[in-house]
Amino acid sequence: MKPATIRLWSAIHKWTSLIPTLFLLMLCITGLPLIFHDEIDDALNPDDWQAANPGAPLLDLDTILDRALENRPGEVPLYMSFDIDRPVINVTTGPTPDAPGTLMHFASFDATSGDLVPPKTGGAFMEVILQLHTDMFLGLPGMLFLGAMGALMIVAIVSGVVLYTPFMRKLDFGTVRASRKPRIKWLDFHNLLGIVTVAWLTVVGLTGVINTLEAPIIDTWKYNELADLTAGYEAGAVPAPAGMASLDTAVRDAQEAAPGMQLQFVAFPGGDFSTSHHYAVFFHGSTPLTEQLITPALIDARTGALAGIRPMPWYAKALSLSRPLHFGDYGGLPLKILWFVLDLMTIVVLGTGIYLWLTRRKSVPAEVREIRELEGKPT
């Protein structure tokens, strides 16, 4: 590769690395505990709760919904979700159907008695870490900004791979010239760890960018893919809870239309994951792969009529698959440990990149100088 070409790729790599570095460091550091979020939550919030009537028939969803609204007078239902390993139904309410997250109230109910389940304590730390990692407490602008930083990181990875090829031409893979001056040693560490983590970092970076596009993806799905199911519902206000059809019947009808799928959650009219006029009942598959793929059914919230069931389009499926892959949630604890180690290595790559930039010589780009030294040419 000619020196001029190396200079060009060096400039691309330098600026696409430097601009997002501090934000990537923040994401890597906050990502470490998030990889083990389930284990940390279990440790901070030991669950010793027992159902009031073990083995008894579960209450219908309308009864649970009534209990939730009695518990929060004047509020409207937003979401209902279902615990996997215990008979607990979770209901999120808010003052209005489009209430922001800060005004939402989350409560859990014993599905055997309708009693409130004591909330788990000690989860505030992980919630803060998750929001910092997701949007830096800035909402959608923060998510999109972090997505842009992730896109720059992908360019930095590509340019780093391009530069690695001529650099390693005269060195064996894994060579670290520890006897040379510190800058050379750390340059070798930077290159070695960078190429070792390149595949993982690309996967995590791409899935992270996809995750930051959640709001536009959901909006596109709602207003394009579901347009035929919601035709004729453009006018009219969100129905009040008293004017809604039986939720229990709606969910049963949706389950009959989606045989073999598992109920995940219900979004009520007016929220982000539904329309102004429908219950959106979400299902997922029962295999390790398909359990990440979501299929929604829309039901007229006033009449209870099934409007239709429609698999999510490819871009919404990509969003569903990217979430667990981003944090290593597919392969249990061994994969999480691997994710943790690779995350630590990436932090070293970012740290050594900052060090190499701070100790650079301005006359000749570091990559050009190193290649010339390996070829025995003067710098």
N, C-alpha and C positions, 0 to 999 in steps of 0.2 A: 504494500500500500504506500502511495506517495506521501511525503511529508505534508503537502497541502491538504490532501484528503484526511490525513490523521488530524490535522489542525481543525478542520471543519467538524469532524465527529467529536473531537475533544471539546470544542466549544458547545456543541449540542449537549454532550453528556454533562459538562460542567454546569450549565445553567438549568437544565431540566432536573438536575440533582440538587443544586443549591436552593432553588426557589422553594421547593416543597419540603426541604430537609427537616426543618423544625416541626412542621405539622406531621410528617411521617414518623418522626421520633415520638411525638405525642400519641399517635395512633398505635405504634408498636408497644409503647409502655402501657397504655390503657388496655391494649389487646391481650396482654399477658394474663391478667386476672379474668378477663372475659372468656378466655379459652376454657377456663374451669368454672364458669359461672354456676353450673348446676351443683358441682361439688362444694363451692364456697357458700352458695345459698343453703345447702343442706347442713353445712357446718355451723353457719351463723343462725340458722332457723331450724333447729331440730323439731321434727314433726311428731308430737305425741298425742295428736288429736284422734279421737275415736268417734265413729258415727253413733248417734243417739239410739238407733234401732238397727243394729247390724243384721243383714239378711232380710230386712223388711222390704216390701215393694217401694220403689222410688215414687216420690210425688210427681205429679205432672208439671210440665213447664209453666203453665198458666199460674199455678199455685205459687211456684217459686218466684215468678215475675211479680205477682201481687205482693208477696212478702218484701221483695226488694223495693217496690215503690212505696209501701207503707213505711219502710225504714228510711226513705228519703222523700218526704212529702214535697210536692211541687216540682220534682224532677221527672225527667223522661228517660226511658231505657235507651242505651246506646249499643251495648254488646252483651252477649251471653256466651260464656265458654264453659268447657267441661273438663274437669280433672281426669287424667288417664287412670291413676292408680288409687283413687278413693272416691266415694260417692259425694262429690262436692260440685256444685254449680256456681259459677262466678258471674256476677251481673255488674256491669259498668253503667252508671247513670250520670246525668249532667243536667244543668239548668235548661239547656236547649239542645236540639238534635245535632247542631254543629258546634257544640262546646269544645274549646281547646283542651288539650291534655291537662293543663293546670287546673281546670275546673271540673274534671271528671272525678267521680267517686267509685272506687272498686270495693265490692263486698262479696264474701263467699257465704254460701248457704248449704246446710246439711240437706242432701236430697232425700234423706229418710225421715226428716222431721220438719224441715223448713227453718230450723234455728240458724242464727248467725254462727259462722265458724270464726273463732278468734283469729285475727290477722297475724301473720308471721311477723316477727320483729327482727330488726337488724339488717333489713335489706336495703336501707337507704344508701349505704356505701356503693353497692353494685349498681343501683339506679343512677347515681351521680356519674360513676365511671362509664356506664353505657351511654348516657346522654352526651357526655364529653366526647366519647369516641364517635358517636353518630352524627352530631350536628353542632358541637361546641356550645350548646344552649342557645343557638341562633335560629332554630327551626329549619325551614326549607332552604333559606339562603346559606346557612351553615352547611347543610348536606350537599348542596350543589358546589359550594366552594371546595369542600373536601373531595368531591368527585373530580373537580378540575385538578387538584393536587395529585390525585391518583392517576389521572391521565398523563400528567407530566412524568410521574414515576415510571409508567409503562415506556414512554419514550426514552427515559434515562436507562432503563434495562436494555432496550434494543441497542442504543448507542454504546453501552458498556460491553455488550457481547461483541459488537463490531470491533471495538478497540482491543478486546481481549485476544482476538485471533493473531494480529501481528505481534502483540506483546509476548505471547507464549511461544512464538515460533522457535526461539532459541533456548527455552527453558522447559524442563520437564514439568508435567502437571503436578501441582501441589508444592512447587518449590517456594521456600521462604528463606530469603537470604538474611538469616539472623545475624551474621557477622558484619554485615554492611551497616551504614549509618541508619539511625532510627527511621528516617523518612522512607528509605528503601525497604526496610523490614515491614513497616506498616502499609506501604504500597502493595507488597506481596500478600500480606494478610487481607487487605481490602479486595484485591483481585481474586484470591482463592475463595474467600467466603462469599463474595459476590457471585462467582460462577456456580458455587455449590447450591446457593439458595435461589438461583435465577428462576427455575421452574416453579418453585413454591411461591416466590414473591410475585411472579406473573399471575398465578392463579388467584392469590389473595388480593392482588391489586385489581384485577378485572372484576372479581366478585364484589369487591368493595365499591368500585365505580357503579356497578349495576345496582347495588343496594342504595346508593345515594339518589338514584332515579326512581325510587319507589313511588313518590307522589305523582310524577308525570306518567309513569307506567299504569298506575291504577286509574288515573283520569282518562287515559287513552282507552283502556279496557272498558270503562263505564260508558264513555260517550261514543265509541265507535263499534266495538264488538257486541255490545248489548243494546244497540239502538233499536233493533227490530223487536226485542222483547219488551222494550219500554215505550214503544210507539203508542201514542194516545194518552200518555200520562204527563205530558209536558206541563199542563196547567194544574193548579190546585196546590193547597198547602199540605205540609206533612201532617198526617192524621195524629190526633191525640191518642194516648194509650187507651182511653175508654172507647175510642172508635175503631180500634184494631180488632181483626179477627183472631180467633184462638191460635196462639203460638204453638201449642202442643199439636194441634191438628195440622198446622202448616208444616211443622218439622216432620211429622209422620208421613205426610204426602210427599215431601221432598225425599225422604228416605226410600220410599217405594219407587220413586223415579230414578234413584241412584243405588241399585242393589249392589251389595258387596263393598260399599264404601263406608268409611267411618265418619261420624259426625264430629266436626271440629269446633265451629262457633257460629253464632247467629249475629248478623248486623241488622240493627233496626232502621226504619226509614229515616232519611235525612243525614245519615253519617257518611264518612268517607268511603266505606266499603259497601254501600248500598245506594239506592236511589231515594227520591223523596216519597215514593209510594209503595215500596216493596220491603218485605223481609228478604234478606240475602242469607241463605243457609249454605254454609261452606262445608264441604266434605274433603277428605283426603283418602288416598289408597291405603292398603293394609300391608304392603311390602316395604322393605327398607328404602327403596327408591321412590315408589309411588306415594309413600306417606308424605313426601315433600311437595307433591303436585296437588294443587287445590282445584276443586270443581264446584262452582256456585250454582245454586238454584234460586230463582227469583219467584216470590209468591206475593200476589196482591195483598197488601196489609189490611185493606178494608174488607175485601170479600173472601180472602183465603184461597183464591183460585191460583193454581200453579201457572205462572207465565211461561216457564221453560227452564231447562237446565242446559248449561253451555260450558264445555271445557274451556279453560283459559287459553288464550293464544300463546304462541311460542315465546313472546317477550315477557309475558306474565309468568310463564313456566320457568324461564331463565331466572326471574327474580326469586321465585320460590326455591329453586335449587341452589341459588347463590348464597342464601342466608346461612344454612348450616355448613356449607363448604367453606365459607369465609372463616368460621371459627372452629373448623375441624370436628363438627358434630356428627359425622357420618360413621366413624369407625370405633366409637367407644373411647375408653381411656388411653389405649396405646396411640391412637391417632392424635389425641389431644396432647400427649407428651411430645410427640414428634413436632406438632405445630408450635409448642412452647419452645423447644430447642431451636427450631428454625427462626422463630421470632427473635430470640436472644441473638442469634447470629446476624440477623438483619440489623439489630440495634448496633452491633459492632461495625457492620458495613457502613452504616450512616455516620457513626462516630468517627471512624477512620477517614471517611470522605471529608468531613469537616476539618480534621487535622491536616490532611494532605492539602486542602485548599489554603488553610492558614499558613502553611509552611512552604507554599509554592515559590518558585523562582519565576519572575514575570518575563524574563527574556525568551525562554523557550518553553512551550507547553510540556508538562511532566511526561505525558505519554510519548511525545516525540523524543525527548531527552533519554528516556529509558530505553526505547528501541534502538536509538543510536549507540548507546553504551553497550547494549547486547551485541550489536553488529560491529563493534570496535571502531565506530566513527566518532570524530570529535563533535562535541556539542557547542 
